[in-house]
């Protein structure tokens, strides 16, 4: 199960971190081009958030998924943040 947690970690981090870093680059370009802020202002005021926020969201999502037990095999040889629904439990909530 440790291997599943490692692959789930890489999957969640890669799947969330990429789009959020892309959004950070878009915000950075917006600040540079439209608002014409100086390099010092960007380095001191904006850049720490552009690095910290994507990592915090990605790690928060992984930790939440791990605590809730949602890092499970998906049947394709890898593990992702998916709920655990074994096939023998379908219909059990109806009492059948």
Backbone as XML, in Angstrom:
<?xml version="1.0"?>
<chain id="A" units="angstrom">
  <residue number="1" name="UNK">
    <atom name="N" x="0.820" y="-1.201" z="0.000"/>
    <atom name="CA" x="0.000" y="0.000" z="0.000"/>
    <atom name="C" x="0.866" y="1.268" z="0.000"/>
  </residue>
  <residue number="2" name="UNK">
    <atom name="N" x="2.118" y="1.139" z="0.477"/>
    <atom name="CA" x="3.004" y="2.313" z="0.476"/>
    <atom name="C" x="3.309" y="2.762" z="-0.949"/>
  </residue>
  <residue number="3" name="UNK">
    <atom name="N" x="3.462" y="1.796" z="-1.859"/>
    <atom name="CA" x="3.707" y="2.152" z="-3.257"/>
    <atom name="C" x="2.514" y="2.889" z="-3.835"/>
  </residue>
  <residue number="4" name="UNK">
    <atom name="N" x="1.326" y="2.472" z="-3.449"/>
    <atom name="CA" x="0.108" y="3.141" z="-3.911"/>
    <atom name="C" x="0.058" y="4.579" z="-3.389"/>
  </residue>
  <residue number="5" name="UNK">
    <atom name="N" x="0.468" y="4.776" z="-2.150"/>
    <atom name="CA" x="0.465" y="6.125" z="-1.587"/>
    <atom name="C" x="1.488" y="7.017" z="-2.293"/>
  </residue>
  <residue number="6" name="UNK">
    <atom name="N" x="2.630" y="6.441" z="-2.655"/>
    <atom name="CA" x="3.647" y="7.229" z="-3.359"/>
    <atom name="C" x="3.157" y="7.618" z="-4.749"/>
  </residue>
  <residue number="7" name="UNK">
    <atom name="N" x="2.580" y="6.649" z="-5.471"/>
    <atom name="CA" x="2.066" y="6.985" z="-6.802"/>
    <atom name="C" x="0.896" y="7.936" z="-6.703"/>
  </residue>
  <residue number="8" name="UNK">
    <atom name="N" x="0.050" y="7.771" z="-5.700"/>
    <atom name="CA" x="-1.050" y="8.711" z="-5.496"/>
    <atom name="C" x="-0.543" y="10.106" z="-5.193"/>
  </residue>
  <residue number="9" name="UNK">
    <atom name="N" x="0.537" y="10.185" z="-4.404"/>
    <atom name="CA" x="1.141" y="11.476" z="-4.092"/>
    <atom name="C" x="1.633" y="12.161" z="-5.368"/>
  </residue>
  <residue number="10" name="UNK">
    <atom name="N" x="2.371" y="11.414" z="-6.191"/>
    <atom name="CA" x="2.886" y="11.992" z="-7.430"/>
    <atom name="C" x="1.763" y="12.375" z="-8.380"/>
  </residue>
  <residue number="11" name="UNK">
    <atom name="N" x="0.729" y="11.579" z="-8.415"/>
    <atom name="CA" x="-0.406" y="11.870" z="-9.288"/>
    <atom name="C" x="-1.146" y="13.128" z="-8.850"/>
  </residue>
  <residue number="12" name="UNK">
    <atom name="N" x="-1.405" y="13.231" z="-7.560"/>
    <atom name="CA" x="-2.129" y="14.394" z="-7.042"/>
    <atom name="C" x="-1.278" y="15.652" z="-7.161"/>
  </residue>
  <residue number="13" name="UNK">
    <atom name="N" x="-0.010" y="15.556" z="-6.777"/>
    <atom name="CA" x="0.867" y="16.722" z="-6.842"/>
    <atom name="C" x="1.034" y="17.174" z="-8.292"/>
  </residue>
  <residue number="14" name="UNK">
    <atom name="N" x="1.289" y="16.230" z="-9.200"/>
    <atom name="CA" x="1.467" y="16.591" z="-10.604"/>
    <atom name="C" x="0.197" y="17.112" z="-11.241"/>
  </residue>
  <residue number="15" name="UNK">
    <atom name="N" x="-0.933" y="16.526" z="-10.877"/>
    <atom name="CA" x="-2.196" y="16.939" z="-11.478"/>
    <atom name="C" x="-2.701" y="18.282" z="-10.995"/>
  </residue>
  <residue number="16" name="UNK">
    <atom name="N" x="-2.331" y="18.656" z="-9.797"/>
    <atom name="CA" x="-2.814" y="19.918" z="-9.241"/>
    <atom name="C" x="-1.763" y="21.016" z="-9.371"/>
  </residue>
  <residue number="17" name="UNK">
    <atom name="N" x="-0.505" y="20.655" z="-9.158"/>
    <atom name="CA" x="0.550" y="21.663" z="-9.161"/>
    <atom name="C" x="0.755" y="22.287" z="-10.541"/>
  </residue>
  <residue number="18" name="UNK">
    <atom name="N" x="0.662" y="21.485" z="-11.590"/>
    <atom name="CA" x="0.871" y="22.003" z="-12.946"/>
    <atom name="C" x="-0.094" y="23.118" z="-13.317"/>
  </residue>
  <residue number="19" name="UNK">
    <atom name="N" x="-1.397" y="22.883" z="-13.229"/>
    <atom name="CA" x="-2.338" y="23.951" z="-13.580"/>
    <atom name="C" x="-2.229" y="25.188" z="-12.683"/>
  </residue>
  <residue number="20" name="UNK">
    <atom name="N" x="-1.954" y="24.994" z="-11.398"/>
    <atom name="CA" x="-1.854" y="26.151" z="-10.512"/>
    <atom name="C" x="-0.580" y="26.948" z="-10.764"/>
  </residue>
  <residue number="21" name="UNK">
    <atom name="N" x="0.518" y="26.278" z="-11.127"/>
    <atom name="CA" x="1.723" y="27.028" z="-11.498"/>
    <atom name="C" x="1.508" y="27.771" z="-12.807"/>
  </residue>
  <residue number="22" name="UNK">
    <atom name="N" x="0.778" y="27.180" z="-13.723"/>
    <atom name="CA" x="0.440" y="27.870" z="-14.957"/>
    <atom name="C" x="-0.385" y="29.122" z="-14.657"/>
  </residue>
  <residue number="23" name="UNK">
    <atom name="N" x="-1.338" y="29.012" z="-13.751"/>
    <atom name="CA" x="-2.128" y="30.180" z="-13.353"/>
    <atom name="C" x="-1.239" y="31.236" z="-12.692"/>
  </residue>
  <residue number="24" name="UNK">
    <atom name="N" x="-0.259" y="30.797" z="-11.912"/>
    <atom name="CA" x="0.672" y="31.740" z="-11.283"/>
    <atom name="C" x="1.481" y="32.501" z="-12.333"/>
  </residue>
  <residue number="25" name="UNK">
    <atom name="N" x="1.913" y="31.798" z="-13.377"/>
    <atom name="CA" x="2.642" y="32.473" z="-14.449"/>
    <atom name="C" x="1.757" y="33.481" z="-15.169"/>
  </residue>
  <residue number="26" name="UNK">
    <atom name="N" x="0.483" y="33.140" z="-15.334"/>
    <atom name="CA" x="-0.451" y="34.084" z="-15.964"/>
    <atom name="C" x="-0.624" y="35.333" z="-15.105"/>
  </residue>
  <residue number="27" name="UNK">
    <atom name="N" x="-0.729" y="35.152" z="-13.791"/>
    <atom name="CA" x="-0.854" y="36.301" z="-12.890"/>
    <atom name="C" x="0.418" y="37.132" z="-12.926"/>
  </residue>
  <residue number="28" name="UNK">
    <atom name="N" x="1.567" y="36.477" z="-12.960"/>
    <atom name="CA" x="2.840" y="37.192" z="-13.027"/>
    <atom name="C" x="2.930" y="38.035" z="-14.299"/>
  </residue>
  <residue number="29" name="UNK">
    <atom name="N" x="2.557" y="37.471" z="-15.432"/>
    <atom name="CA" x="2.587" y="38.229" z="-16.676"/>
    <atom name="C" x="1.588" y="39.374" z="-16.659"/>
  </residue>
  <residue number="30" name="UNK">
    <atom name="N" x="0.446" y="39.165" z="-16.055"/>
    <atom name="CA" x="-0.545" y="40.238" z="-15.924"/>
    <atom name="C" x="0.029" y="41.406" z="-15.126"/>
  </residue>
  <residue number="31" name="UNK">
    <atom name="N" x="0.690" y="41.084" z="-14.021"/>
    <atom name="CA" x="1.273" y="42.127" z="-13.172"/>
    <atom name="C" x="2.395" y="42.860" z="-13.904"/>
  </residue>
  <residue number="32" name="UNK">
    <atom name="N" x="3.186" y="42.125" z="-14.672"/>
    <atom name="CA" x="4.303" y="42.755" z="-15.377"/>
    <atom name="C" x="3.805" y="43.612" z="-16.543"/>
  </residue>
  <residue number="33" name="UNK">
    <atom name="N" x="2.939" y="43.063" z="-17.371"/>
    <atom name="CA" x="2.555" y="43.747" z="-18.607"/>
    <atom name="C" x="1.498" y="44.819" z="-18.371"/>
  </residue>
  <residue number="34" name="UNK">
    <atom name="N" x="0.421" y="44.463" z="-17.689"/>
    <atom name="CA" x="-0.684" y="45.418" z="-17.554"/>
    <atom name="C" x="-0.429" y="46.463" z="-16.468"/>
  </residue>
  <residue number="35" name="UNK">
    <atom name="N" x="0.016" y="45.996" z="-15.290"/>
    <atom name="CA" x="0.168" y="46.924" z="-14.169"/>
    <atom name="C" x="1.564" y="47.521" z="-14.062"/>
  </residue>
  <residue number="36" name="UNK">
    <atom name="N" x="2.516" y="47.034" z="-14.863"/>
    <atom name="CA" x="3.870" y="47.584" z="-14.945"/>
    <atom name="C" x="4.541" y="47.753" z="-13.577"/>
  </residue>
  <residue number="37" name="UNK">
    <atom name="N" x="4.487" y="46.693" z="-12.796"/>
    <atom name="CA" x="5.130" y="46.722" z="-11.474"/>
    <atom name="C" x="6.626" y="46.455" z="-11.622"/>
  </residue>
  <residue number="38" name="UNK">
    <atom name="N" x="7.390" y="46.977" z="-10.691"/>
    <atom name="CA" x="8.846" y="46.831" z="-10.741"/>
    <atom name="C" x="9.253" y="45.418" z="-10.317"/>
  </residue>
  <residue number="39" name="UNK">
    <atom name="N" x="10.477" y="45.053" z="-10.683"/>
    <atom name="CA" x="10.998" y="43.735" z="-10.308"/>
    <atom name="C" x="11.084" y="43.580" z="-8.800"/>
  </residue>
  <residue number="40" name="UNK">
    <atom name="N" x="11.445" y="44.642" z="-8.116"/>
    <atom name="CA" x="11.543" y="44.587" z="-6.658"/>
    <atom name="C" x="10.173" y="44.352" z="-6.026"/>
  </residue>
  <residue number="41" name="UNK">
    <atom name="N" x="9.154" y="45.037" z="-6.518"/>
    <atom name="CA" x="7.793" y="44.859" z="-6.008"/>
    <atom name="C" x="7.316" y="43.422" z="-6.229"/>
  </residue>
  <residue number="42" name="UNK">
    <atom name="N" x="7.569" y="42.914" z="-7.420"/>
    <atom name="CA" x="7.154" y="41.546" z="-7.737"/>
    <atom name="C" x="7.884" y="40.555" z="-6.844"/>
  </residue>
  <residue number="43" name="UNK">
    <atom name="N" x="9.195" y="40.716" z="-6.703"/>
    <atom name="CA" x="9.995" y="39.800" z="-5.896"/>
    <atom name="C" x="9.585" y="39.812" z="-4.430"/>
  </residue>
  <residue number="44" name="UNK">
    <atom name="N" x="9.284" y="40.992" z="-3.899"/>
    <atom name="CA" x="8.986" y="41.102" z="-2.468"/>
    <atom name="C" x="7.525" y="40.849" z="-2.120"/>
  </residue>
  <residue number="45" name="UNK">
    <atom name="N" x="6.597" y="41.279" z="-2.951"/>
    <atom name="CA" x="5.174" y="41.262" z="-2.588"/>
    <atom name="C" x="4.375" y="40.131" z="-3.239"/>
  </residue>
  <residue number="46" name="UNK">
    <atom name="N" x="4.683" y="39.791" z="-4.481"/>
    <atom name="CA" x="3.806" y="38.884" z="-5.235"/>
    <atom name="C" x="4.395" y="37.488" z="-5.375"/>
  </residue>
  <residue number="47" name="UNK">
    <atom name="N" x="5.671" y="37.398" z="-5.667"/>
    <atom name="CA" x="6.285" y="36.109" z="-5.972"/>
    <atom name="C" x="6.175" y="35.075" z="-4.853"/>
  </residue>
  <residue number="48" name="UNK">
    <atom name="N" x="6.309" y="35.439" z="-3.571"/>
    <atom name="CA" x="6.140" y="34.415" z="-2.531"/>
    <atom name="C" x="4.763" y="33.731" z="-2.585"/>
  </residue>
  <residue number="49" name="UNK">
    <atom name="N" x="3.731" y="34.493" z="-2.871"/>
    <atom name="CA" x="2.397" y="33.906" z="-2.959"/>
    <atom name="C" x="2.251" y="33.028" z="-4.191"/>
  </residue>
  <residue number="50" name="UNK">
    <atom name="N" x="2.877" y="33.444" z="-5.288"/>
    <atom name="CA" x="2.785" y="32.667" z="-6.521"/>
    <atom name="C" x="3.482" y="31.321" z="-6.400"/>
  </residue>
  <residue number="51" name="UNK">
    <atom name="N" x="4.442" y="31.207" z="-5.492"/>
    <atom name="CA" x="5.103" y="29.924" z="-5.248"/>
    <atom name="C" x="4.389" y="29.136" z="-4.151"/>
  </residue>
  <residue number="52" name="UNK">
    <atom name="N" x="3.946" y="29.809" z="-3.109"/>
    <atom name="CA" x="3.391" y="29.111" z="-1.946"/>
    <atom name="C" x="1.983" y="28.568" z="-2.182"/>
  </residue>
  <residue number="53" name="UNK">
    <atom name="N" x="1.133" y="29.328" z="-2.825"/>
    <atom name="CA" x="-0.267" y="28.925" z="-2.970"/>
    <atom name="C" x="-0.425" y="27.609" z="-3.739"/>
  </residue>
  <residue number="54" name="UNK">
    <atom name="N" x="0.217" y="27.416" z="-4.899"/>
    <atom name="CA" x="0.054" y="26.123" z="-5.586"/>
    <atom name="C" x="0.542" y="24.931" z="-4.758"/>
  </residue>
  <residue number="55" name="UNK">
    <atom name="N" x="1.674" y="25.108" z="-4.067"/>
    <atom name="CA" x="2.180" y="24.004" z="-3.247"/>
    <atom name="C" x="1.255" y="23.713" z="-2.077"/>
  </residue>
  <residue number="56" name="UNK">
    <atom name="N" x="0.728" y="24.751" z="-1.435"/>
    <atom name="CA" x="-0.178" y="24.528" z="-0.306"/>
    <atom name="C" x="-1.472" y="23.838" z="-0.744"/>
  </residue>
  <residue number="57" name="UNK">
    <atom name="N" x="-2.003" y="24.234" z="-1.878"/>
    <atom name="CA" x="-3.224" y="23.601" z="-2.374"/>
    <atom name="C" x="-2.954" y="22.139" z="-2.731"/>
  </residue>
  <residue number="58" name="UNK">
    <atom name="N" x="-1.846" y="21.874" z="-3.403"/>
    <atom name="CA" x="-1.526" y="20.501" z="-3.811"/>
    <atom name="C" x="-1.286" y="19.602" z="-2.595"/>
  </residue>
  <residue number="59" name="UNK">
    <atom name="N" x="-0.488" y="20.065" z="-1.636"/>
    <atom name="CA" x="-0.244" y="19.261" z="-0.447"/>
    <atom name="C" x="-1.499" y="19.115" z="0.398"/>
  </residue>
  <residue number="60" name="UNK">
    <atom name="N" x="-2.285" y="20.174" z="0.488"/>
    <atom name="CA" x="-3.541" y="20.089" z="1.230"/>
    <atom name="C" x="-4.485" y="19.071" z="0.624"/>
  </residue>
  <residue number="61" name="UNK">
    <atom name="N" x="-4.578" y="19.057" z="-0.709"/>
    <atom name="CA" x="-5.439" y="18.092" z="-1.394"/>
    <atom name="C" x="-4.953" y="16.666" z="-1.147"/>
  </residue>
  <residue number="62" name="UNK">
    <atom name="N" x="-3.618" y="16.452" z="-1.212"/>
    <atom name="CA" x="-3.083" y="15.114" z="-0.990"/>
    <atom name="C" x="-3.311" y="14.667" z="0.448"/>
  </residue>
  <residue number="63" name="UNK">
    <atom name="N" x="-3.027" y="15.523" z="1.401"/>
    <atom name="CA" x="-3.200" y="15.149" z="2.808"/>
    <atom name="C" x="-4.663" y="14.862" z="3.103"/>
  </residue>
  <residue number="64" name="UNK">
    <atom name="N" x="-5.571" y="15.680" z="2.579"/>
    <atom name="CA" x="-6.997" y="15.432" z="2.762"/>
    <atom name="C" x="-7.402" y="14.092" z="2.156"/>
  </residue>
  <residue number="65" name="UNK">
    <atom name="N" x="-6.919" y="13.815" z="0.941"/>
    <atom name="CA" x="-7.238" y="12.552" z="0.286"/>
    <atom name="C" x="-6.674" y="11.364" z="1.058"/>
  </residue>
  <residue number="66" name="UNK">
    <atom name="N" x="-5.476" y="11.517" z="1.589"/>
    <atom name="CA" x="-4.855" y="10.434" z="2.344"/>
    <atom name="C" x="-5.599" y="10.175" z="3.644"/>
  </residue>
  <residue number="67" name="UNK">
    <atom name="N" x="-5.952" y="11.231" z="4.353"/>
    <atom name="CA" x="-6.664" y="11.083" z="5.621"/>
    <atom name="C" x="-8.054" y="10.480" z="5.414"/>
  </residue>
  <residue number="68" name="UNK">
    <atom name="N" x="-8.718" y="10.879" z="4.343"/>
    <atom name="CA" x="-10.060" y="10.367" z="4.070"/>
    <atom name="C" x="-10.036" y="8.976" z="3.438"/>
  </residue>
  <residue number="69" name="UNK">
    <atom name="N" x="-8.856" y="8.447" z="3.148"/>
    <atom name="CA" x="-8.734" y="7.111" z="2.563"/>
    <atom name="C" x="-9.074" y="7.068" z="1.093"/>
  </residue>
  <residue number="70" name="UNK">
    <atom name="N" x="-8.829" y="8.150" z="0.375"/>
    <atom name="CA" x="-9.189" y="8.220" z="-1.041"/>
    <atom name="C" x="-8.024" y="7.996" z="-1.989"/>
  </residue>
  <residue number="71" name="UNK">
    <atom name="N" x="-6.853" y="7.608" z="-1.494"/>
    <atom name="CA" x="-5.751" y="7.242" z="-2.376"/>
    <atom name="C" x="-5.840" y="5.733" z="-2.562"/>
  </residue>
  <residue number="72" name="UNK">
    <atom name="N" x="-6.439" y="5.306" z="-3.666"/>
    <atom name="CA" x="-6.730" y="3.900" z="-3.911"/>
    <atom name="C" x="-6.336" y="3.508" z="-5.324"/>
  </residue>
  <residue number="73" name="UNK">
    <atom name="N" x="-6.126" y="2.187" z="-5.544"/>
    <atom name="CA" x="-5.864" y="1.723" z="-6.907"/>
    <atom name="C" x="-7.074" y="1.987" z="-7.796"/>
  </residue>
  <residue number="74" name="UNK">
    <atom name="N" x="-6.813" y="2.367" z="-9.037"/>
    <atom name="CA" x="-7.922" y="2.657" z="-9.937"/>
    <atom name="C" x="-8.185" y="1.517" z="-10.914"/>
  </residue>
  <residue number="75" name="UNK">
    <atom name="N" x="-7.498" y="0.402" z="-10.767"/>
    <atom name="CA" x="-7.714" y="-0.735" z="-11.643"/>
    <atom name="C" x="-6.848" y="-0.721" z="-12.876"/>
  </residue>
  <residue number="76" name="UNK">
    <atom name="N" x="-6.159" y="0.342" z="-13.139"/>
    <atom name="CA" x="-5.307" y="0.443" z="-14.318"/>
    <atom name="C" x="-3.834" y="0.329" z="-14.000"/>
  </residue>
  <residue number="77" name="UNK">
    <atom name="N" x="-3.485" y="-0.106" z="-12.808"/>
    <atom name="CA" x="-2.089" y="-0.251" z="-12.434"/>
    <atom name="C" x="-1.503" y="0.964" z="-11.753"/>
  </residue>
  <residue number="78" name="UNK">
    <atom name="N" x="-2.304" y="1.959" z="-11.460"/>
    <atom name="CA" x="-1.808" y="3.135" z="-10.742"/>
    <atom name="C" x="-2.813" y="3.531" z="-9.678"/>
  </residue>
  <residue number="79" name="UNK">
    <atom name="N" x="-2.424" y="4.457" z="-8.848"/>
    <atom name="CA" x="-3.281" y="4.910" z="-7.760"/>
    <atom name="C" x="-3.552" y="6.397" z="-7.909"/>
  </residue>
  <residue number="80" name="UNK">
    <atom name="N" x="-4.761" y="6.789" z="-7.633"/>
    <atom name="CA" x="-5.162" y="8.187" z="-7.732"/>
    <atom name="C" x="-6.046" y="8.522" z="-6.541"/>
  </residue>
  <residue number="81" name="UNK">
    <atom name="N" x="-6.466" y="9.752" z="-6.489"/>
    <atom name="CA" x="-7.403" y="10.194" z="-5.468"/>
    <atom name="C" x="-8.811" y="9.798" z="-5.907"/>
  </residue>
  <residue number="82" name="UNK">
    <atom name="N" x="-9.166" y="8.552" z="-5.638"/>
    <atom name="CA" x="-10.477" y="8.026" z="-6.002"/>
    <atom name="C" x="-11.130" y="7.412" z="-4.778"/>
  </residue>
  <residue number="83" name="UNK">
    <atom name="N" x="-12.434" y="7.464" z="-4.667"/>
    <atom name="CA" x="-13.102" y="6.822" z="-3.528"/>
    <atom name="C" x="-12.990" y="5.309" z="-3.618"/>
  </residue>
  <residue number="84" name="UNK">
    <atom name="N" x="-13.035" y="4.673" z="-2.478"/>
    <atom name="CA" x="-12.937" y="3.215" z="-2.405"/>
    <atom name="C" x="-14.336" y="2.632" z="-2.468"/>
  </residue>
  <residue number="85" name="UNK">
    <atom name="N" x="-14.689" y="2.073" z="-3.622"/>
    <atom name="CA" x="-15.987" y="1.452" z="-3.828"/>
    <atom name="C" x="-15.791" y="0.066" z="-4.417"/>
  </residue>
  <residue number="86" name="UNK">
    <atom name="N" x="-15.559" y="-0.947" z="-3.574"/>
    <atom name="CA" x="-15.374" y="-2.279" z="-4.131"/>
    <atom name="C" x="-16.659" y="-2.785" z="-4.786"/>
  </residue>
  <residue number="87" name="UNK">
    <atom name="N" x="-16.542" y="-3.623" z="-5.833"/>
    <atom name="CA" x="-17.727" y="-4.054" z="-6.570"/>
    <atom name="C" x="-18.720" y="-4.848" z="-5.739"/>
  </residue>
  <residue number="88" name="UNK">
    <atom name="N" x="-18.249" y="-5.557" z="-4.706"/>
    <atom name="CA" x="-19.180" y="-6.354" z="-3.915"/>
    <atom name="C" x="-20.053" y="-5.504" z="-2.986"/>
  </residue>
  <residue number="89" name="UNK">
    <atom name="N" x="-19.786" y="-4.216" z="-2.885"/>
    <atom name="CA" x="-20.568" y="-3.354" z="-1.999"/>
    <atom name="C" x="-21.661" y="-2.575" z="-2.730"/>
  </residue>
  <residue number="90" name="UNK">
    <atom name="N" x="-21.728" y="-2.674" z="-4.056"/>
    <atom name="CA" x="-22.769" y="-1.958" z="-4.789"/>
    <atom name="C" x="-24.135" y="-2.524" z="-4.429"/>
  </residue>
  <residue number="91" name="UNK">
    <atom name="N" x="-25.069" y="-1.661" z="-4.138"/>
    <atom name="CA" x="-26.426" y="-2.070" z="-3.797"/>
    <atom name="C" x="-26.619" y="-2.382" z="-2.327"/>
  </residue>
  <residue number="92" name="UNK">
    <atom name="N" x="-25.567" y="-2.339" z="-1.532"/>
    <atom name="CA" x="-25.689" y="-2.647" z="-0.105"/>
    <atom name="C" x="-26.470" y="-1.591" z="0.660"/>
  </residue>
  <residue number="93" name="UNK">
    <atom name="N" x="-26.439" y="-0.351" z="0.179"/>
    <atom name="CA" x="-27.178" y="0.696" z="0.884"/>
    <atom name="C" x="-28.686" y="0.505" z="0.752"/>
  </residue>
  <residue number="94" name="UNK">
    <atom name="N" x="-29.109" y="-0.270" z="-0.254"/>
    <atom name="CA" x="-30.520" y="-0.549" z="-0.435"/>
    <atom name="C" x="-30.975" y="-1.796" z="0.328"/>
  </residue>
  <residue number="95" name="UNK">
    <atom name="N" x="-30.036" y="-2.493" z="0.923"/>
    <atom name="CA" x="-30.368" y="-3.692" z="1.662"/>
    <atom name="C" x="-30.458" y="-4.934" z="0.788"/>
  </residue>
  <residue number="96" name="UNK">
    <atom name="N" x="-30.001" y="-4.856" z="-0.451"/>
    <atom name="CA" x="-30.099" y="-6.030" z="-1.339"/>
    <atom name="C" x="-28.838" y="-6.883" z="-1.266"/>
  </residue>
</chain>
